[in-house]
Amino acid sequence: MSDFQLKRLGLIMAPEPGNPHEDEGVLNPAAARAPDGQLYLFPRLVAAGNYSRIGIARVLFDKVGDPYGVERLGIALEPEADYELVPHGGGGCEDPRITFVEPLQHYVMTYTALSPIGARIAVAVSKDLFSWTRLGLATFEPYSCIDFAHVYNKDACVFPVAIPNHAGKIQMAMLHRPLFPGTLPEETVCEGAERLVDLDHESIWISYCPMPENGNDPQGLGLFNSHHRLATPVAPWEMFKIGGGTPPVLTRHGWLIVYHGVSKIPEQDQAGHRLRYSAGVMVMSEEHPRVIRYRSPEPILTPMLREERHGIVPNVVFPTGIDRRDDLGELDCFDVYYGMADSSIGVARLSVPKDLPLGSTADKLDSNGH
């Protein structure tokens, strides 16, 4: 098992009875501290017909500092733009991640927009976490015959500071997971455990965008025109899909994310589900985040609780929010907020070890590029 210790703190948010916005679940929240220091979640609220909004909820803490519940405050985003709406009344704003980007002095939300052409990465910005301005869909230049623009794309998040790309230029960086045809876990699971992984088409990518020329105005963000394949499935627990999770946070070892991987369960359930979503950690170099220093050989979180094993999509833990807990007096301690079976939200506390464990699962291509 990994030396990264993660302790469940429990269920923190479930669908509110009688609330039509939450008929089909609350899940996959972003987490961010407001200027006043309060912690807020931005859960995906799913109404009938898989119609998703992004809500706002203030996290409640007990006397010892553990989160135990939320106070609902309304809606941050709901489908309004043409790229968030589909014909016949459908659409969605889904699975947000939020980072305070220091050079921009803005919170940046990346979320999945369910558009007429499928799932795409959309971007919104805020100064205070409560009023959001849409910037539109993220745009990507092709790379080595790989077309990022015309495929589904999800699980995006950005770094809180500008970082060097492969050429040394200091730019804004985004982690994302394009979903090329044939790479969905429902498709790859049919190929068996001995299948060959398509490195370019089944990986987490890191893409770079020039910083705005007009200072910290986020409206100046443009095309992501530099790309690097960051990580591909290598361990059994992530063999059928790897994807991003929480936004990067800086630790003593480098940039850390809690990401998700998909494996096959021994036998499908009555509804035909055959997949298990688990979570692991990845640590990237602080100076050059495209270099991976550590990856979990085993997951640090797998579906075990009833709420994680039974729901809209069973056997799912899906990390999306992270909160640094320096107030607890422990270095590199974080609360991780995650979706439970696409139905509710749980929280677990992650402690980072003093030294990186030996035997990390990062292949040479992950570590050294290609």
C-alpha positions as CSV (number, residue, x, y, z in Angstrom):
1,M,0.0,0.0,0.0
2,S,1.0,3.6,-0.5
3,D,2.6,5.5,2.3
4,F,0.3,8.4,1.5
5,Q,-2.3,8.1,4.3
6,L,-6.0,8.9,3.6
7,K,-8.7,8.7,6.3
8,R,-12.3,9.0,5.5
9,L,-14.2,11.6,7.5
10,G,-17.6,10.7,6.1
11,L,-20.5,11.8,4.0
12,I,-20.8,15.5,3.8
13,M,-23.6,16.2,1.3
14,A,-26.4,14.1,-0.1
15,P,-29.4,15.0,-2.3
16,E,-31.9,17.2,-0.4
17,P,-35.4,15.7,-0.3
18,G,-37.8,17.7,-2.3
19,N,-35.1,19.7,-4.1
20,P,-35.7,19.2,-7.9
21,H,-32.2,20.4,-8.7
22,E,-30.9,17.4,-6.9
23,D,-33.3,14.6,-8.0
24,E,-30.5,12.6,-9.6
25,G,-27.6,13.4,-7.2
26,V,-25.1,15.8,-5.8
27,L,-21.5,14.9,-6.7
28,N,-18.0,15.9,-7.9
29,P,-17.5,19.2,-6.2
30,A,-14.9,21.9,-6.6
31,A,-13.5,23.3,-3.3
32,A,-12.1,26.8,-2.7
33,R,-11.4,29.2,0.1
34,A,-13.0,32.6,-0.3
35,P,-11.1,35.8,0.5
36,D,-12.7,35.7,4.0
37,G,-11.1,32.3,4.6
38,Q,-14.4,30.3,4.5
39,L,-14.4,27.1,2.5
40,Y,-17.0,26.6,-0.2
41,L,-18.0,23.6,-2.3
42,F,-19.3,23.9,-5.8
43,P,-21.1,20.5,-6.3
44,R,-22.6,19.3,-9.5
45,L,-26.4,19.2,-8.9
46,V,-28.2,16.8,-11.2
47,A,-31.9,17.3,-11.9
48,A,-34.2,14.9,-13.8
49,G,-32.9,14.0,-17.2
50,N,-29.3,14.4,-16.2
51,Y,-29.6,18.2,-16.4
52,S,-26.7,19.6,-14.3
53,R,-26.1,22.9,-12.6
54,I,-23.1,23.9,-10.4
55,G,-24.2,24.9,-6.9
56,I,-22.6,26.8,-4.0
57,A,-22.4,25.5,-0.5
58,R,-20.5,26.7,2.6
59,V,-18.7,23.9,4.4
60,L,-19.5,23.5,8.1
61,F,-16.8,22.4,10.6
62,D,-17.0,21.0,14.1
63,K,-15.0,22.1,17.1
64,V,-12.0,20.0,16.2
65,G,-11.9,21.2,12.7
66,D,-13.5,18.3,10.8
67,P,-16.0,19.1,8.1
68,Y,-19.4,17.6,8.8
69,G,-22.0,19.2,6.6
70,V,-22.9,22.1,4.3
71,E,-25.1,25.1,4.1
72,R,-26.6,25.5,0.6
73,L,-26.3,29.0,-0.9
74,G,-27.7,28.7,-4.4
75,I,-26.4,28.2,-7.9
76,A,-23.1,29.3,-9.3
77,L,-23.7,28.4,-12.9
78,E,-26.6,26.8,-14.8
79,P,-26.8,26.0,-18.5
80,E,-27.3,29.3,-20.4
81,A,-24.6,29.6,-23.1
82,D,-25.1,27.8,-26.4
83,Y,-22.2,25.5,-25.6
84,E,-24.0,24.3,-22.4
85,L,-27.3,23.5,-24.0
86,V,-28.4,20.7,-26.3
87,P,-31.6,20.4,-28.4
88,H,-34.9,19.5,-26.8
89,G,-34.1,21.1,-23.4
90,G,-31.0,19.2,-22.3
91,G,-27.6,20.4,-21.4
92,G,-25.3,20.8,-18.4
93,C,-22.6,22.5,-16.4
94,E,-20.7,19.6,-14.7
95,D,-17.8,18.5,-12.5
96,P,-16.0,21.9,-11.8
97,R,-12.5,22.4,-10.5
98,I,-11.5,25.8,-9.0
99,T,-8.0,27.3,-8.6
100,F,-7.0,30.8,-7.4
101,V,-4.5,31.7,-10.1
102,E,-2.1,34.1,-8.6
103,P,-0.8,35.9,-11.7
104,L,-4.4,36.6,-12.7
105,Q,-5.6,37.4,-9.2
106,H,-8.8,35.5,-10.1
107,Y,-10.4,32.2,-9.3
108,V,-10.5,30.1,-12.5
109,M,-13.2,27.5,-12.8
110,T,-12.8,24.7,-15.4
111,Y,-15.9,22.6,-15.9
112,T,-17.5,20.2,-18.4
113,A,-20.0,21.8,-20.7
114,L,-22.5,19.4,-22.2
115,S,-22.8,21.0,-25.6
116,P,-24.4,20.0,-28.9
117,I,-21.1,18.5,-30.0
118,G,-20.6,16.6,-26.7
119,A,-18.5,17.2,-23.5
120,R,-16.1,20.1,-23.8
121,I,-13.9,22.1,-21.3
122,A,-15.4,25.5,-20.4
123,V,-13.8,28.2,-18.3
124,A,-15.3,30.9,-16.0
125,V,-13.6,33.4,-13.7
126,S,-14.4,35.2,-10.5
127,K,-12.9,37.6,-8.0
128,D,-15.0,36.5,-5.0
129,L,-16.3,33.0,-5.8
130,F,-19.9,34.2,-6.0
131,S,-20.1,36.1,-9.3
132,W,-18.8,34.2,-12.3
133,T,-18.0,35.4,-15.8
134,R,-17.9,32.9,-18.6
135,L,-14.8,32.9,-20.9
136,G,-16.2,30.3,-23.2
137,L,-14.8,26.9,-24.3
138,A,-11.1,26.2,-23.9
139,T,-9.4,26.0,-27.4
140,F,-6.5,23.8,-28.3
141,E,-4.1,23.8,-31.2
142,P,-3.4,20.3,-32.7
143,Y,-0.2,18.5,-31.7
144,S,1.7,16.0,-33.9
145,C,-1.5,15.0,-35.8
146,I,-3.5,14.8,-32.5
147,D,-6.7,16.8,-32.7
148,F,-7.8,18.0,-29.3
149,A,-10.5,20.3,-30.6
150,H,-13.0,17.8,-32.0
151,V,-13.2,15.2,-29.3
152,Y,-14.8,15.0,-25.9
153,N,-12.6,16.5,-23.1
154,K,-13.1,16.4,-19.3
155,D,-11.3,16.5,-16.0
156,A,-9.6,19.8,-16.5
157,C,-7.8,21.9,-13.9
158,V,-5.2,24.6,-13.9
159,F,-2.1,25.3,-11.8
160,P,-2.2,28.3,-9.4
161,V,1.0,29.8,-10.8
162,A,2.5,30.2,-14.2
163,I,5.0,27.3,-15.0
164,P,7.6,26.6,-17.7
165,N,6.5,24.7,-20.8
166,H,8.8,22.3,-22.6
167,A,10.6,25.3,-24.2
168,G,11.1,27.2,-20.9
169,K,8.4,29.8,-21.5
170,I,6.4,30.7,-18.4
171,Q,2.8,30.1,-19.2
172,M,-0.6,29.1,-17.7
173,A,-0.9,25.3,-17.6
174,M,-4.0,23.0,-17.7
175,L,-4.3,19.3,-17.0
176,H,-7.0,17.6,-19.1
177,R,-8.1,14.2,-20.4
178,P,-9.3,14.1,-24.0
179,L,-11.6,11.2,-24.7
180,F,-10.7,9.9,-28.1
181,P,-13.0,7.4,-29.8
182,G,-12.4,3.9,-28.5
183,T,-10.8,5.1,-25.2
184,L,-13.9,5.2,-23.0
185,P,-13.6,2.6,-20.1
186,E,-16.8,1.0,-21.3
187,E,-15.0,0.3,-24.5
188,T,-11.6,-0.6,-23.3
189,V,-12.9,-3.0,-20.6
190,C,-14.0,-5.3,-23.4
191,E,-10.5,-5.8,-24.6
192,G,-9.2,-7.5,-21.5
193,A,-6.4,-6.9,-19.1
194,E,-3.6,-7.7,-21.6
195,R,-4.6,-5.0,-24.1
196,L,-2.1,-2.5,-25.4
197,V,-2.6,1.1,-24.2
198,D,-2.6,3.8,-26.8
199,L,-0.2,6.2,-25.2
200,D,-1.2,9.4,-26.9
201,H,-4.9,8.8,-26.8
202,E,-5.4,7.3,-23.3
203,S,-3.4,9.8,-21.2
204,I,-3.6,12.9,-19.1
205,W,-2.2,15.8,-21.0
206,I,-0.7,19.1,-19.8
207,S,-1.3,22.0,-22.2
208,Y,0.0,25.6,-22.0
209,C,-1.4,28.9,-22.8
210,P,0.5,32.3,-23.0
211,M,-0.3,34.5,-20.1
212,P,-2.4,37.6,-21.0
213,E,-0.4,40.5,-22.4
214,N,-2.7,42.9,-20.6
215,G,-1.5,42.1,-17.1
216,N,-3.9,40.1,-14.9
217,D,-7.0,40.4,-17.1
218,P,-8.2,36.8,-17.6
219,Q,-10.1,37.9,-20.7
220,G,-6.7,37.8,-22.4
221,L,-6.4,34.0,-22.0
222,G,-6.2,32.4,-25.4
223,L,-5.3,29.3,-27.3
224,F,-3.6,26.4,-25.6
225,N,-0.8,25.9,-28.2
226,S,1.8,23.8,-26.4
227,H,1.2,20.2,-25.2
228,H,2.9,17.4,-23.3
229,R,1.7,13.9,-22.6
230,L,1.9,13.7,-18.8
231,A,0.7,10.2,-17.7
232,T,-0.7,7.1,-19.2
233,P,-2.3,4.0,-17.5
234,V,0.4,1.7,-16.1
235,A,-0.9,0.1,-12.9
236,P,-3.7,-2.5,-12.8
237,W,-6.0,-0.3,-10.8
238,E,-6.0,2.4,-13.6
239,M,-5.6,0.1,-16.6
240,F,-9.0,0.9,-18.3
241,K,-8.8,4.7,-17.9
242,I,-6.7,7.4,-16.2
243,G,-8.0,10.9,-15.6
244,G,-7.4,14.1,-13.6
245,G,-8.9,14.8,-10.2
246,T,-8.1,17.5,-7.8
247,P,-6.3,20.7,-8.9
248,P,-2.5,20.8,-8.3
249,V,-1.4,21.8,-4.9
250,L,2.3,22.4,-3.9
251,T,3.8,20.1,-1.3
252,R,7.3,19.6,0.1
253,H,7.8,17.0,-2.7
254,G,6.4,19.0,-5.6
255,W,2.9,19.5,-7.2
256,L,0.4,16.9,-6.0
257,I,-2.9,15.8,-7.6
258,V,-5.3,13.1,-6.5
259,Y,-6.4,11.5,-9.7
260,H,-8.7,8.7,-10.7
261,G,-8.2,5.3,-12.4
262,V,-10.6,2.7,-13.6
263,S,-10.3,-1.1,-13.3
264,K,-12.6,-4.0,-13.9
265,I,-14.6,-5.7,-11.2
266,P,-14.7,-9.5,-11.2
267,E,-18.4,-9.8,-12.0
268,Q,-20.9,-7.2,-13.4
269,D,-23.8,-6.3,-11.3
270,Q,-27.5,-6.7,-12.2
271,A,-27.4,-3.4,-14.1
272,G,-24.4,-4.6,-16.2
273,H,-21.8,-2.3,-14.4
274,R,-18.3,-3.8,-14.7
275,L,-16.1,-0.9,-13.7
276,R,-14.5,0.4,-10.5
277,Y,-13.3,4.0,-10.1
278,S,-10.5,4.4,-7.5
279,A,-8.2,7.3,-6.6
280,G,-4.4,7.6,-6.3
281,V,-1.8,10.3,-5.9
282,M,0.6,11.8,-8.5
283,V,3.5,14.1,-7.6
284,M,5.1,16.3,-10.2
285,S,8.4,18.2,-10.1
286,E,7.9,21.7,-8.7
287,E,10.4,23.2,-11.2
288,H,9.2,21.2,-14.2
289,P,5.7,19.7,-13.6
290,R,5.7,17.7,-16.8
291,V,8.2,15.4,-14.9
292,I,6.5,12.9,-12.6
293,R,8.3,12.1,-9.3
294,Y,5.8,9.6,-7.9
295,R,2.6,7.7,-8.8
296,S,0.5,5.4,-6.6
297,P,1.3,1.7,-7.3
298,E,-2.0,1.0,-5.5
299,P,-5.0,3.3,-5.0
300,I,-5.3,5.2,-1.8
301,L,-9.1,5.3,-2.0
302,T,-11.4,2.5,-3.4
303,P,-15.2,2.1,-3.2
304,M,-15.9,0.4,0.2
305,L,-18.7,2.3,1.9
306,R,-22.3,1.7,1.0
307,E,-22.6,5.2,-0.4
308,E,-19.6,4.5,-2.7
309,R,-20.7,1.1,-3.9
310,H,-24.4,1.8,-4.5
311,G,-25.8,4.8,-6.3
312,I,-26.5,6.3,-9.8
313,V,-23.2,4.8,-11.0
314,P,-22.0,2.2,-8.4
315,N,-18.4,1.5,-7.3
316,V,-17.2,5.0,-7.8
317,V,-15.0,7.4,-5.8
318,F,-14.1,10.4,-7.8
319,P,-11.9,13.1,-6.3
320,T,-12.4,16.7,-7.5
321,G,-11.8,19.2,-4.6
322,I,-8.9,19.7,-2.2
323,D,-8.4,22.0,0.7
324,R,-5.1,22.7,2.4
325,R,-5.4,22.2,6.2
326,D,-2.4,24.1,7.7
327,D,-4.7,25.1,10.5
328,L,-4.4,21.5,11.9
329,G,-0.7,21.9,12.7
330,E,0.4,19.2,10.3
331,L,2.6,20.0,7.2
332,D,1.0,19.0,3.9
333,C,-2.3,17.9,5.3
334,F,-5.3,18.2,2.9
335,D,-9.0,17.4,2.9
336,V,-10.1,15.7,-0.3
337,Y,-13.7,16.0,-1.5
338,Y,-15.0,13.4,-3.8
339,G,-18.1,12.0,-5.5
340,M,-19.6,8.8,-4.1
341,A,-21.3,6.6,-6.7
342,D,-22.3,9.7,-8.7
343,S,-24.9,10.3,-6.0
344,S,-23.4,12.1,-3.0
345,I,-20.2,13.7,-1.7
346,G,-17.7,12.4,0.8
347,V,-14.5,13.9,2.4
348,A,-11.3,12.2,3.4
349,R,-8.1,13.6,5.0
350,L,-4.8,13.1,3.2
351,S,-1.4,13.1,4.9
352,V,1.7,13.5,2.8
353,P,4.7,11.4,4.1
354,K,8.0,13.1,5.0
355,D,9.8,11.2,2.2
356,L,8.4,10.0,-1.1
357,P,7.9,6.2,-1.0
358,L,10.1,4.0,-3.1
359,G,8.8,2.0,-6.1
360,S,6.7,4.6,-7.7
361,T,4.7,3.5,-10.8
362,A,5.9,6.0,-13.4
363,D,7.2,4.6,-16.6
364,K,10.2,6.1,-18.5
365,L,7.9,7.9,-20.9
366,D,6.0,9.5,-18.1
367,S,9.2,10.7,-16.4
368,N,11.3,11.7,-19.3
369,G,8.9,12.7,-22.1
370,H,8.8,11.3,-25.6
